[in-house]
Amino acid sequence: MGKTLIEIDEDALAVAQDAFGTKTKKDTVNRALREVSERVKRHEARIAAERIAAEALDLDVLTDKTAYRPSPTAGEDRDQAA
């Protein structure tokens, strides 16, 4: 872990400390960085899953009523007419 001198918005830091329940600036900043990193990883995983699902499942098939409600065959028409 590297040591870096930075200027920090004290008001934002106080809000983050309250939200995370952290005591020190170091813990708060590291927690915030981990939170962002995890959020990015979750977002990337969701995008990858959506891409895989889109390739595996053709949703147009589900909206095409002829695909799941085929018209009756000629023999079924006669049976229903009788």
Beta strands, then each sheet from edge to edge (+ up, - down):
end
